[in-house]
Amino acid sequence: MNNGYKYIFSGFLLVLIDINIGRFDLLPDVLGYYLVFVGLGYLYAKIELRVFRIARFLSVSMICVSILDVVTGMLGWIQMGDFFNYAVMIFGWLSELLLVVYIYQGMMAHMTMLEETTLSHQFGSELKRYAVIQGLCLLVMSFSLNMPKEGGGVYLFALMAISIIMHIRLLMNLSAVKKLFEIEEI
């Protein structure tokens, strides 16, 4: 079971890390979301929690958004208007929000099955925190086209900083699960 969480951890770590040379991203997000997809498939096969299956579907959605990002942004093969780029960005944020929410729900249920109540409660609190904060960020982001040009960058920078912090917290929680299974394997 630890392998599933390792894949998910590695995938979100790749998504978080951006190493760019010009317009070329050395670690495109599509690789990270593919690892999340594999990890969720492994967990669903082992413990058959429906939330992991739903999260796996959402990871496919994020793979598609990431491929579109590579094709339009990095490679520049397709030129799209600002509105379409904006719609894809909002769809990506919403899909990722739901993906992480379902992963947290799966982790909570899994820890409850293992009678790890402390971790289950920790993930429940983190789920609420993540959903509220990222939901508010998504709401603010949806109005970003209407923000004044002056100072609008400050809002977007703050949203990105908050998103990075929430992803780091997710990685810390996934690491806690990985450590739990490493202890059990010994």
C-alpha positions in Angstrom: 0.0 0.0 0.0 2.9 2.3 0.6 3.7 2.3 -3.1 0.4 4.0 -3.9 1.2 6.8 -1.4 4.8 7.0 -2.7 3.5 7.5 -6.2 1.0 10.2 -5.1 3.7 12.0 -3.1 6.2 11.9 -6.0 3.6 13.1 -8.4 2.5 16.1 -6.4 6.2 16.9 -5.7 6.8 17.0 -9.5 3.8 19.2 -9.9 5.0 21.6 -7.3 8.6 21.8 -8.7 8.9 23.9 -11.8 12.3 23.9 -13.5 12.1 25.9 -16.7 14.7 26.7 -19.4 13.1 29.5 -21.4 9.6 28.2 -22.2 10.6 24.6 -21.8 9.5 22.9 -18.5 12.0 20.1 -17.6 9.4 18.5 -15.3 6.0 19.0 -16.9 3.0 18.6 -14.6 1.7 15.8 -16.8 4.4 13.5 -15.5 3.4 14.4 -11.9 -0.3 13.8 -12.5 0.5 10.5 -14.2 2.3 9.4 -11.1 -0.8 10.5 -9.0 -3.0 8.5 -11.4 -0.8 5.3 -11.0 -0.7 5.7 -7.2 -4.5 6.1 -7.0 -4.9 3.1 -9.1 -2.7 1.1 -6.9 -4.5 2.2 -3.7 -7.9 1.5 -5.3 -6.8 -2.0 -6.3 -5.6 -2.8 -2.8 -8.3 -1.3 -0.6 -11.2 -0.6 -3.0 -12.3 2.8 -1.6 -14.6 4.5 -4.1 -13.1 7.9 -3.4 -9.7 6.8 -4.8 -11.5 5.7 -8.0 -13.1 9.1 -8.3 -9.8 10.8 -7.5 -8.2 8.7 -10.2 -10.8 10.0 -12.7 -10.0 13.6 -11.6 -6.2 12.9 -12.1 -7.0 12.0 -15.7 -8.7 15.4 -16.0 -5.5 17.0 -14.7 -3.4 15.0 -17.1 -5.5 16.5 -19.9 -5.2 20.0 -18.6 -1.5 19.6 -18.3 -1.1 18.2 -21.8 -3.1 21.2 -23.1 -0.7 23.5 -21.1 2.3 21.8 -22.7 0.9 22.1 -26.2 -0.2 25.7 -25.8 2.4 27.2 -23.5 5.6 25.3 -23.8 5.5 24.1 -27.4 3.3 26.9 -28.7 1.7 24.6 -31.2 -1.8 26.0 -30.6 -2.6 29.6 -30.1 -5.7 30.2 -28.0 -7.5 33.4 -26.9 -7.2 34.8 -23.4 -10.7 33.7 -22.5 -10.0 30.1 -23.4 -6.7 30.1 -21.5 -8.6 31.6 -18.5 -11.3 28.9 -18.7 -8.8 26.1 -18.9 -6.9 27.6 -15.9 -10.1 27.8 -13.8 -11.1 24.3 -14.8 -7.6 23.1 -13.8 -7.8 24.7 -10.4 -11.3 23.3 -9.8 -10.2 19.8 -10.9 -7.2 19.9 -8.7 -9.2 21.1 -5.8 -11.6 18.2 -6.2 -8.7 15.8 -6.7 -7.0 16.7 -3.5 -10.3 16.7 -1.6 -11.0 13.2 -2.7 -7.4 12.1 -1.9 -7.8 13.5 1.6 -11.2 11.7 2.0 -9.6 8.5 0.9 -6.7 8.9 3.3 -9.2 9.6 6.1 -11.2 6.5 5.3 -8.1 4.4 5.0 -6.7 5.6 8.3 -10.1 4.9 9.9 -10.0 1.4 8.5 -6.5 0.9 10.1 -7.7 2.4 13.4 -5.3 5.3 13.1 -7.7 7.8 14.6 -5.1 10.5 15.1 -4.1 10.6 11.5 -7.7 10.3 10.4 -8.7 13.4 12.4 -5.6 15.2 11.2 -6.5 14.5 7.6 -10.1 15.6 8.3 -9.0 18.9 9.6 -6.6 19.3 6.7 -9.3 18.4 4.2 -11.5 21.2 5.6 -8.7 23.7 5.6 -7.6 22.8 2.1 -11.2 22.9 0.7 -12.0 26.3 2.3 -8.7 28.0 1.4 -8.4 26.7 -2.1 -12.1 27.2 -2.7 -11.7 30.9 -1.7 -8.6 31.1 -4.0 -10.6 29.7 -6.8 -13.4 32.2 -6.2 -11.0 35.1 -6.2 -9.2 33.7 -9.3 -12.5 33.5 -11.1 -12.9 37.2 -10.8 -9.3 37.9 -11.8 -10.2 39.1 -15.3 -12.2 42.0 -13.7 -9.4 43.1 -11.4 -7.7 46.4 -12.1 -4.4 46.1 -14.0 -2.6 47.9 -11.2 -2.2 45.7 -8.2 -3.8 42.7 -9.9 -0.5 41.0 -9.9 -0.3 41.2 -6.1 -3.5 39.2 -5.8 -2.3 36.5 -8.2 1.1 36.3 -6.4 -0.7 35.9 -3.1 -2.9 33.2 -4.5 0.1 31.3 -5.9 1.9 31.6 -2.6 -1.2 30.2 -0.7 -1.5 27.4 -3.2 2.2 26.5 -2.8 1.8 26.4 1.0 -1.3 24.1 0.7 0.6 21.8 -1.6 3.5 21.6 0.8 1.0 20.7 3.6 -0.4 18.0 1.3 3.1 16.6 0.8 3.7 16.6 4.6 0.5 14.6 5.1 1.3 12.1 2.4 4.8 11.8 4.0 3.2 10.9 7.3 1.2 8.1 5.6 4.3 6.9 3.9 6.2 6.8 7.2 3.3 4.9 8.8 3.6 2.1 6.2 7.4 2.1 6.3 7.2 1.4 10.1 4.6 -1.4 9.5 6.8 -3.0 6.9 9.8 -3.2 9.2 
